[in-house]
Amino acid sequence: MSANVVFMGTPEFAVPSLEALIAGPFSVVAVVTQPDRPSGRGKKLTPPPVKLVAQAAGIPVLQPKSLRKADAFESLAAFRPDVIVVAAFGQILRPNVLQLPPHGCINVHASLLPRWRGAAPINAAIRAGDAETGVTIMKMDEGLDTGPMLAKRAVPITPQHTAGSLTAELAWVGGELLVETLSAWLAGRLQPQPQNDSQATFAPRLNKEEGNIDWSLAAVDIEWLVRAFDPWPGTFTFGPRGQLKILAVEVVSLPDLPAHPPGTLFKHHKMPLVATGNGAVRLQLVQPAGKKAMSAEAMLNGMPDLWGAQLGEAA
């Protein structure tokens, strides 16, 4: 079924959904995205990834600072959308926007709702040690990811997944599922299913302070945290030479691990390990202050005084 679609999205996660709509049996009449932002060392104004895709396809682009302003809403309404599709847009939609299209506003959400409503569902799923996550296509209402669901698709979380790699995978799954679901929705073949609010969990926006590793946690919790915060906001600790970014670790399961206080950096079977509240993790990739990322072995070859250091306390 052909339909006029307005797409709202901003980061890389939203790109496959937009590309799938453009290639599908729909007419994408406009794209709404966030304003260009300063980026990089030179703070050069950089367009959102979604804007670049829209411009390449010749689709009009709106970049309002807020859809709450009357002129922004009027510009949106002028496109007379049959449906609005949202994927990681970055603004909360008010009732006037939700009620504008006859077929409502459809959201591509990166979790298996009602688990992990909120701004950072992918990070939350890895951090919690979930065995799987996925994508939910939902009809938006005025709540935070509370609307009825149209479709779900699960994706296993592997030990190799970081937030970055899982985001990329879910983005493509979301694009595929969106086109299948939207066609059925517009044709009247889908009945929205309400969420079970009693099973809801929440994934609030991340902040950098959460990346400060608490070595009293279990080794597996620390490994989940490092993967969940890769690439942003990153995890770190403190030692005798200041802040040390922790880019990759693995849980070590050895029967002869010596006992050390949590946060102790020690060598065992030639491996650089850090004691935790339960077990130990092997440091794999680190970044000392003022230096490039390197293996933990390379760092310690150049800084042998760190052996036996207590990590976790700011200098």
Backbone hydrogen bonds, N-H to C=O, Kabsch-Sander energy under -0.5 kcal/mol:
donor,donor_aa,acceptor,acceptor_aa,energy
5,V,3,A,-0.6
5,V,27,S,-3.1
6,V,83,V,-1.9
7,F,5,V,-0.5
7,F,30,A,-2.3
8,M,85,V,-3.2
9,G,32,V,-1.8
10,T,87,A,-0.7
10,T,88,A,-1.0
14,A,11,P,-1.4
15,V,11,P,-0.6
15,V,12,E,-1.2
18,L,14,A,-2.0
19,E,15,V,-2.9
20,A,16,P,-2.3
21,L,17,S,-1.9
22,I,18,L,-2.4
23,A,19,E,-2.0
24,G,20,A,-0.8
24,G,21,L,-0.6
26,F,21,L,-0.6
26,F,24,G,-1.3
27,S,3,A,-2.9
28,V,26,F,-0.6
29,V,5,V,-1.9
29,V,27,S,-1.1
30,A,5,V,-1.0
31,V,60,P,-2.3
32,V,7,F,-3.1
33,T,62,L,-2.6
37,R,46,T,-2.0
39,S,44,K,-1.6
43,K,40,G,-1.3
44,K,39,S,-1.5
46,T,37,R,-2.9
50,V,10,T,-1.7
51,K,48,P,-0.6
52,L,48,P,-1.3
53,V,49,P,-1.6
54,A,50,V,-2.3
55,Q,51,K,-2.8
56,A,52,L,-2.1
57,A,53,V,-1.4
58,G,55,Q,-1.2
59,I,54,A,-2.8
62,L,31,V,-3.0
69,K,66,S,-0.9
73,F,69,K,-2.1
74,E,70,A,-2.5
75,S,71,D,-1.9
76,L,72,A,-1.9
77,A,73,F,-3.0
78,A,74,E,-1.5
79,F,76,L,-1.6
80,R,77,A,-1.9
82,D,4,N,-2.4
83,V,4,N,-1.5
84,I,104,G,-2.0
85,V,6,V,-2.5
86,V,106,I,-3.3
87,A,8,M,-2.7
97,V,94,R,-1.0
98,L,94,R,-2.2
99,Q,95,P,-2.3
100,L,97,V,-1.1
103,H,82,D,-2.6
104,G,101,P,-1.7
106,I,84,I,-3.2
107,N,138,M,-3.0
108,V,86,V,-2.7
109,H,107,N,-0.8
109,H,136,T,-2.7
111,S,109,H,-1.6
113,L,111,S,-1.2
115,R,112,L,-1.7
117,R,114,P,-0.5
117,R,201,T,-2.8
119,A,203,A,-0.5
120,A,203,A,-2.3
124,A,120,A,-2.0
125,A,121,P,-2.0
126,I,122,I,-1.8
127,R,123,N,-2.6
128,A,124,A,-1.9
129,G,126,I,-1.4
130,D,125,A,-2.3
133,T,155,V,-2.7
135,V,153,R,-2.2
136,T,109,H,-2.7
137,I,151,A,-2.7
138,M,107,N,-2.1
138,M,136,T,-0.6
139,K,148,P,-2.9
140,M,105,C,-3.0
140,M,138,M,-0.6
145,D,143,G,-1.1
149,M,193,Q,-3.4
150,L,137,I,-3.5
151,A,137,I,-1.6
153,R,135,V,-2.0
155,V,133,T,-3.0
157,I,131,A,-2.7
158,T,156,P,-0.6
161,H,158,T,-1.4
163,A,227,R,-2.3
163,A,230,D,-0.6
164,G,230,D,-1.9
166,L,162,T,-2.6
167,T,163,A,-2.1
168,A,164,G,-1.8
169,E,165,S,-1.8
170,L,166,L,-2.8
171,A,167,T,-2.0
172,W,168,A,-1.4
173,V,169,E,-2.1
174,G,170,L,-2.9
175,G,171,A,-1.8
176,E,172,W,-2.0
177,L,173,V,-2.7
178,L,174,G,-2.5
179,V,175,G,-1.7
180,E,176,E,-1.7
181,T,177,L,-2.7
182,L,178,L,-3.3
183,S,179,V,-1.8
184,A,180,E,-1.5
185,W,181,T,-2.7
186,L,182,L,-2.8
187,A,183,S,-1.4
188,G,185,W,-1.4
189,R,184,A,-2.8
193,Q,149,M,-2.9
197,D,195,Q,-1.0
199,Q,196,N,-2.0
200,A,197,D,-1.5
201,T,114,P,-1.4
203,A,117,R,-3.4
210,E,207,N,-1.2
211,G,208,K,-1.8
212,N,209,E,-1.7
213,I,211,G,-0.8
213,I,236,F,-2.7
215,W,213,I,-0.8
217,L,214,D,-1.9
219,A,278,N,-2.3
222,I,218,A,-1.8
223,E,219,A,-2.3
224,W,220,V,-2.2
225,L,221,D,-2.1
226,V,222,I,-2.5
227,R,223,E,-2.0
228,A,224,W,-2.6
229,F,225,L,-1.8
230,D,227,R,-1.1
234,G,229,F,-2.0
235,T,246,I,-0.6
236,F,211,G,-2.6
237,T,244,L,-2.1
239,G,242,G,-1.8
242,G,239,G,-1.9
244,L,237,T,-2.9
245,K,287,Q,-2.3
246,I,235,T,-2.2
247,L,245,K,-0.7
247,L,285,L,-2.3
248,A,285,L,-1.7
250,E,282,R,-1.5
252,V,280,A,-2.4
253,S,251,V,-0.5
254,L,252,V,-0.6
257,L,254,L,-1.0
263,G,275,A,-3.3
264,T,261,P,-1.8
265,L,309,A,-2.6
266,F,264,T,-0.6
266,F,273,L,-2.7
268,H,271,M,-1.8
271,M,268,H,-1.8
273,L,266,F,-3.1
273,L,271,M,-0.8
274,V,281,V,-2.5
275,A,264,T,-2.2
276,T,279,G,-2.5
277,G,215,W,-0.8
277,G,217,L,-2.3
278,N,217,L,-0.7
280,A,252,V,-0.7
281,V,274,V,-2.1
282,R,250,E,-3.2
283,L,272,P,-2.3
283,L,281,V,-0.5
284,Q,248,A,-2.5
285,L,248,A,-1.6
286,V,294,M,-3.1
287,Q,245,K,-2.0
289,A,243,Q,-1.0
291,K,288,P,-2.1
294,M,286,V,-3.1
296,A,284,Q,-1.6
299,M,295,S,-2.0
300,L,296,A,-2.4
301,N,297,E,-1.9
302,G,298,A,-1.3
303,M,299,M,-1.3
306,L,303,M,-2.3
307,W,304,P,-1.4
308,G,265,L,-3.0
309,A,306,L,-2.6
311,L,263,G,-3.3
311,L,309,A,-0.7
312,G,238,F,-2.8
313,E,238,F,-0.7
314,A,312,G,-0.5
